[in-house]
Amino acid sequence: MIATPQTLMSDTFLPVALCLFSALTVALANFVVKRGGDVLTARMVLSITSALCMAPVALFVPLPGPTLWSAIAVAIGAHWIYQFCMIRALHRGELSLVFPVMRGLAPMMTAIIAVFALNETPTPLGWFGLVLATAALFVFALPQGESLSQRKINRSALIWAVLTAVGVGLYSVTDAYGVRLAPVMLTFIVWLFMLDWIGTTAVTLWTRRGQLRVRVRSQLVAGIVGGVSSVLSYGSALWAFSMTSAATVTALRETSVVFGAILGALFLKESFGWTRMIAAGVLATGLLLLEVRL
């Protein structure tokens, strides 16, 4: 069968565009949450904002059936693991260190988990591309102008960043399964966001009791911007999950590290540097190899 322009749009361009848009918005969400200072409170506001954005849509989608409710419950658990590991990583380390590690390892984690959970196996070139892309993403963790031997490693932050990457792999696979299982894709997306806020809110209410109002007031803008960005980011990623493999979506989404570096350069006056420019080119090459089906 000869591929038509419409088929190529659906099979190639649209999922890639969705993943890149998701990468940009997830970088924005993490940037504003980290910049706000109190990551846990900002994350709670983010999660509640996301749920409120989705609440009107819930009136127009079918309720999940028993099987889909089970998939949603598993996905929510994976999201909570990711969120609490991420909060600890961001509290313990600089964004330029933990963000590239936790997002850079995620494609490899997703690919490994998807082999067993979804029976998705990349080609040999795809595996090589994943390794190449992951290595390039780690370059973004290196401070500009310093060598690895000169750098003081924050072990606690790195451990939590690695655990966050495992969480990304878990939720990517559970969400890919759920969005494919759902008769109506929006049903899974809406109810995932509608229930996702419970975990971070419960922990924030417990740990910030007595000072919650002051904390929320200072994190309100960051949380709302992050919440809207999060809905746009993960909604587009879940749409892409229905079109291509979980490993591909996660790998393309982790170009968020590049967008995060650009945001840092523009708004925090951090240096982008030649090292990161070269790493961005290596990253793009690795992601292209992931798409080769030979």
N, C-alpha and C positions, 0 to 999 in steps of 0.2 A: 504494500500500500504506500502511495506517495504522500508524504506529509504536506498538509496544506499550511498556509500562513497562520490560520486560526489554531491548528493543532500545535504548531511550534510555539505560539504565544502561550498556550495553556501548559504545554509540557516543559518548556524551558524558561522563557522570559518571566512569566508571571510568578512562579515560585521563587526564582532568584530575586526578583524585585521585592516580593513580600519579605524575604529573609533579610535583605539589606535594609529595608525600612524598619524591620523589627530590631536590627542591630543598632541603628541610629537612635531609636526611641528607648531601648534598654540602656544604652550608654547615658542618655539624658536622665533617665530615672535614677540610675546609680550615682550620677554626678550630683544631682540636687540633694539626694538623701545623705550622701557623705559630707557634702558642703554644709548641711544644716547642723551637724555636730552630734546630736542625740539620734543615733541611727535607729534604735529600737522604736522610739516614739514616732519618728518620721516614717518608719516602715508601717506602723499601725495606721497612721493617717493615710498613707498611700493605699493600703489594703482596703480601708473603709471607703475611700474615694472611688477605687476601682469597682467595689460592690455597688455603690450608689449609681455609678455610670451604667452598670449593667441592669439595674433593677427595672427600669421601664421596658427593656427588651424582654425580660422574663415573662411579661404579660402576653407576648405574642409568639412564644415558642412552646412546643409540647413539653409536658413534664417527662422526666426520664423514667424509663421502665426499670424493673428490678435489676436486670443485668447491667444497665448503664449506671444505676446508682452505685453498684459495687465498684465499677471502674472509676467513678468520680471519687468515691471514698479512698481508694488506693492512691489516686492522683493527688488528692488533698494531703494525704500523709507524706507523699514524696515532696510536695511543695513546702510543707512545714519543716522537714529535714533540711532542705535547701536554705530556707529563709533564716533559720536560727544559726546555721553554720555561717551563712553570709554575714549576719549581724555581728557575730563574734569576730569574724575575719576583719570586717571594716572597723570595728572598735579597736582592734589590736595592731593594725598595720596601716601604712599609707596606701592610698588608693592606687598609686603608681606601682605598688608591689603586689597587693592582693588581687586587684581586679584582673590583671593579665593572667595570673596563675589560675584563679578560679574559673575564668572564662576560657583560658587557653587549653586547659586539660579537658574541658567539657566535651569537645567533639570525639576525642579518643575514648573517654568513658562511655559516651552514648553509643559509639560504634561497637564497643565490646559488649555492653549490656544488650544491645539490639540483636546481636548474633544469637543470643540464647532466648531472648524474650519475644522477638518479632521475626526471627529467621531471616534477617537482613544481613547479607555479607558483602562488604565492599570488594571490588576487584583488587588484584595485587597493586596496580597503579593507584587505586583509591586508598589502600592502606598507606602506601608511600606518601601520597598527597596529604593524608591525615597527619602523619608524623612530621612532614615538612611544615604544614600549617601550624601545628602545635608548637614546634620548635621556634617558628617565627614569632608566634604570639608571646612566648616567654621572653623574647628580646625586649619587649615593651616593659618588662618588669625591671630592667636594668636602668638605674639612674644615668642620665646623660653625663659624660665626662668622667665616669668612674669605672674601674675595672672590677670584675667579679671578686678578685682577691682583696680589693680594698673595701669591699662592701660588708657591713655588719648585717648578718641575716637575722631577721626576727622569726625565730623558729615557731613560736606560738601562732603568729599570724599566718605563716606558711602552712602549718598543719591544718588550721581552720579553712584556709583557702583551698587546699587539696580536698578536704571533706566537702566543701561547697561544690567543687567540680563533680564529685561523686553524686551529690544531690541534683545537680543539673542533669547528669546522665540519667538518674532515676526518673525525674519528672518528665524529661523529654520522651523517654520510652513509654511511661504510663499515659502521658497525654497523647502521644501518637496512636496508641492502642485505643484510647477512649474516643478520640475524634473520628477514627475509622469505624468504630463500633456503633456510634450514634446514628440513628436513622436521619436525624436532622442535626448537622454539625453544630449549629448555634446552641442547641440544647446543652451539649457538653460544655461549650465555652462559657455560656451564661452562668450555669450552676457551679462551675469551677470557681469563677470570680465571686459569685454570691456567697460561697461558703469559705473562701480562702482567708478572709479577714479574722476568723474566730481565734486561731492560734496566737497570732501576734498581739491581738487585742487583749486576750486573757492574760498573757505574760506581762504586757505593758501595764494593765490595770493593777496587777499584783506588785510589780517591782517599782512602779512610779506612784504608788498611792501616797496621798498627802501633798504631792507636787505636780499632779497630772495636768491641772489647768495651765500652770506656768509653762510646763514642758510642751504641751500641745500648741499653745499660742506661739511659741518660738519656732515650732516646726511646721506650722499650718501651711504656709505657702509652698515649702519644699515638698511636703507630703501630697498636696493637691496636684502640683505639677507632675510629681513622680507617679501619682495614681493614674492620671489621664495618659501619661506616657506608657505606663505599664499595660493599660488596657489596649492601646494601639499596638504596642510591641507584641504582646503575647497573643492577641487576637489574630494578627497577621501571621505569626509563627504557626499557630494551630491550623490556620487555613492552608499554609504551606505543607504541614504534616499530611494533609489529605491528598497532596499531589505528588510528593516525592518521599524519599527515605528519611528516617529520623536522623541518621548520622549526617546526611547532606544538609538538612535544615539547621541542625545545631552548629555544624562547621561554618556555614555561611553567616549564621547569627552571631558567631563569636568574632566577626570582624568589628563588633562593638568595641573591641580593644582599641582599634584604630580611631574610631569616632571619639572614644573617651580621651585618647591622647590629643586629638584635635581640640576638643572642648577645653582640656587643660591648658593647651597652648594659647587659645584665644581668650579665655576668661580667668585663668589662674597664672598666666605668664610663664608656664612651664615650657621648656625647650622641646621641640619635636625632634630635631637632630637628624643627621645623615643615617645614623644607625637604624632609627625607626623607619626612615624612608625606604631603606633597603629591605628591612623586615616586612614592610607592607607589600613590596613587590614579591618577596618569597611567599608570603601568605596567599596572595592572589594566585600564584602558580600552583601552590598546594591545593587550593580549593578547585581550581580548574581540573587538576588530575583526579580529584574525587569524583568529578562528573564524567570521566572517561569510562565507557562501558566495554572495554576490550577484554 
